[in-house]
Amino acid sequence: MISNCENPDRHCIGCDFKSPLFCFLTDEELTLIDNIKLTVVFRKGETIRKQGTFMSHVISVNKGLAKLYLEGIDQRNAILRIVKPTNFIGGPGIYFDQRHHFTVTALIDTTVCFIDVAVFRDIIDQNKAFAHEFMKDFSRNVLSVHNRLIYLTQKQMAGRMADTLIYLFDEIFEATRFPMYFSRQDLAELSGMTKDSAVKILREFQLEGIINLTDHEMELKNQEALHRISKTG
């Protein structure tokens, strides 16, 4: 099957921010999705999807940034991953129990498209190329979460924070500096520790010249030292 990405004039109606997976859809499937999708802008801090609610739609993130997390006991949350533009948010509920098994909240103003889950499943059933790419993307995200959970259970706090920062620098922003869209609580929940512990370790990293952290941005100053802490932590 020829990818629609190979022809820049063939894409989802007027959208420059769709998932690359849409390139594997036919024109008819793109038109169907365009006709039934709902596009919504969520402001910073607003809940996009709530853990435990019915899964009526699959979510495609077009712009912005969101955090996907498990709600634990006594309001202790675990952030599983950061969702950036062109990523899908689905989960096991698509084929299991039609429930959302995590909460998704906008870190900054975020635009998403809601696609009816029944239509989405029909397209997966009918379009093998799209189904293959969707499963590859889903598997990649699952493996990333699994690897991060292993680190959280096997490393000390400094190593866990180092892994979190490497994840943000390398995978999310792909740069040596990024805007501080994250609260200290967010960084703690990404690293599996309390806010006080996260603040203490971040302060130590800054004093050691590994990062430079302000209220507006974080900059990586010593990549070698951060990776060393990750390996020995």
C-alpha positions in Angstrom: 0.0 0.0 0.0 1.4 3.4 -1.0 1.6 5.8 1.9 -0.3 9.1 1.6 2.8 10.8 3.0 4.4 10.3 -0.4 2.0 12.8 -1.9 1.9 16.1 0.0 -1.4 17.1 -1.6 -3.2 14.1 0.0 -3.7 14.5 3.7 -6.5 14.8 6.3 -8.5 17.8 5.4 -6.4 20.9 6.0 -4.5 19.5 8.9 -0.7 19.8 9.2 -0.6 18.3 12.7 -2.0 14.8 12.2 -0.3 11.6 13.3 2.1 10.1 10.7 0.0 6.9 11.0 -2.7 8.7 9.1 -0.4 8.4 6.0 -1.5 4.8 5.8 -5.2 5.6 5.5 -7.0 5.7 2.2 -8.7 8.9 1.0 -12.1 7.4 2.0 -10.9 6.6 5.5 -9.4 10.1 5.9 -12.7 11.6 4.8 -14.6 9.3 7.2 -12.4 10.4 10.1 -12.6 14.0 9.1 -16.4 13.8 9.1 -16.8 12.3 12.6 -13.8 13.7 14.6 -14.2 16.3 17.3 -11.4 18.8 17.7 -11.0 20.3 21.2 -8.5 22.7 22.8 -7.7 22.0 26.5 -6.1 24.7 28.6 -3.2 24.1 30.8 -4.2 21.8 33.7 -7.4 20.6 32.3 -8.2 16.9 32.2 -8.4 15.5 28.7 -9.5 12.0 29.9 -10.2 10.6 33.4 -9.0 7.2 34.6 -12.0 4.8 34.9 -14.3 6.6 32.5 -15.8 5.0 29.4 -13.6 4.9 26.3 -15.8 6.4 23.6 -13.0 7.9 21.6 -9.4 7.4 20.6 -7.3 10.6 21.1 -4.9 12.1 18.6 -2.7 14.9 20.0 -2.2 17.7 17.4 -0.6 20.5 19.4 0.7 21.0 22.9 1.9 18.6 25.6 0.1 16.3 28.0 1.0 13.9 30.9 -0.5 10.4 31.0 -0.6 9.0 34.6 -2.0 6.4 36.9 -4.0 7.7 39.8 -2.8 5.9 42.9 -3.9 5.7 46.6 -4.0 9.0 48.6 -3.5 11.1 45.5 -0.1 9.6 44.8 0.2 9.5 41.0 2.7 7.8 38.7 3.3 9.6 35.4 3.8 6.9 32.8 4.8 9.1 29.9 4.6 12.5 28.3 2.5 12.8 25.2 3.7 15.2 22.5 2.1 16.1 19.2 1.2 13.5 16.6 0.9 10.8 19.3 -2.2 8.6 19.7 -3.7 7.9 23.1 -5.7 4.7 23.2 -4.7 1.9 25.6 -5.9 -1.6 26.3 -9.4 -0.4 26.7 -9.8 -0.3 22.9 -10.2 -4.1 22.8 -10.5 -5.1 26.5 -13.1 -3.3 28.6 -13.7 0.0 26.8 -12.4 1.9 29.8 -9.6 4.5 30.2 -7.0 3.0 32.5 -5.1 6.3 33.1 -5.7 10.0 33.3 -4.5 12.5 30.7 -4.0 16.1 31.6 -2.7 19.1 29.5 0.6 20.4 30.6 0.2 23.4 28.3 -2.7 24.4 26.0 -3.2 21.3 24.0 -5.3 20.5 20.9 -6.6 17.0 20.4 -8.9 15.2 18.0 -11.4 12.6 19.3 -12.1 9.8 16.9 -15.0 7.4 17.6 -13.5 4.2 18.9 -15.9 2.0 16.9 -14.9 3.7 13.7 -11.3 3.5 14.7 -11.6 -0.3 15.3 -13.4 -0.8 11.9 -10.5 1.0 10.1 -8.0 -1.2 12.0 -9.9 -4.3 10.9 -10.0 -3.2 7.3 -6.6 -1.6 6.7 -3.8 -4.0 7.5 -1.0 -1.4 6.8 -2.6 1.1 9.3 -3.2 -1.7 11.8 0.5 -2.8 11.5 1.8 0.7 12.1 -0.6 1.4 14.9 0.5 -1.8 16.7 4.2 -0.9 16.2 3.5 2.5 17.7 1.5 1.1 20.6 4.2 -1.6 21.3 6.9 1.1 21.3 5.1 3.1 23.9 4.5 0.1 26.1 8.1 -1.0 25.9 9.2 2.6 26.9 6.9 2.5 29.9 8.1 -0.9 30.9 11.8 0.2 30.7 11.1 3.2 32.8 9.2 1.1 35.5 12.2 -1.2 35.7 14.5 1.8 36.4 12.1 3.1 39.0 12.2 -0.2 40.9 15.9 -0.9 40.6 17.6 2.5 41.0 18.2 4.9 43.9 16.6 8.3 43.7 19.5 10.1 42.0 19.5 7.5 39.3 15.8 7.7 38.8 15.9 11.5 38.5 18.7 11.2 36.0 16.6 8.8 33.9 13.7 11.2 34.0 15.8 14.1 32.8 17.4 12.0 30.1 13.9 11.0 29.0 12.8 14.6 28.8 16.0 15.9 27.1 16.4 13.0 24.6 12.9 11.6 23.8 10.5 14.4 24.5 12.2 17.7 23.5 15.3 16.3 21.7 17.3 19.2 22.8 19.7 20.2 25.6 17.2 22.7 27.0 13.5 22.8 27.3 10.8 25.1 28.8 9.8 24.3 32.4 6.2 23.1 31.7 6.7 20.7 34.5 6.1 21.4 38.2 8.4 19.9 40.8 5.6 17.5 41.6 5.5 16.4 38.0 9.2 15.6 38.0 8.7 13.7 41.3 5.8 11.6 39.8 7.9 10.9 36.7 10.7 9.7 39.0 8.8 7.7 41.6 9.6 9.8 44.6 8.2 12.6 46.9 8.3 16.2 45.9 10.7 17.0 48.7 13.1 14.3 47.5 12.9 15.5 43.9 13.6 19.1 44.9 16.6 18.0 46.9 18.1 16.0 44.1 17.5 18.7 41.5 19.3 21.2 43.8 22.2 18.8 44.0 22.4 18.3 40.3 22.4 22.1 39.9 25.1 22.6 42.5 27.2 20.0 40.7 26.9 21.8 37.4 24.9 19.0 35.7 21.8 21.1 35.0 20.8 24.7 35.1 17.2 25.0 36.4 15.1 28.2 36.6 11.4 28.8 36.8 11.3 29.1 33.0 13.6 26.4 31.6 16.0 23.5 32.3 19.3 23.3 30.5 21.6 20.3 30.4 25.2 21.4 31.2 27.0 18.1 31.7 25.5 15.2 29.7 28.3 12.8 30.6 27.7 13.3 34.4 24.0 12.8 34.0 24.4 9.5 32.1 27.0 8.4 34.6 24.5 8.9 37.5 21.9 7.0 35.4 24.2 4.0 35.0 25.5 3.9 38.6 22.3 5.1 40.4 
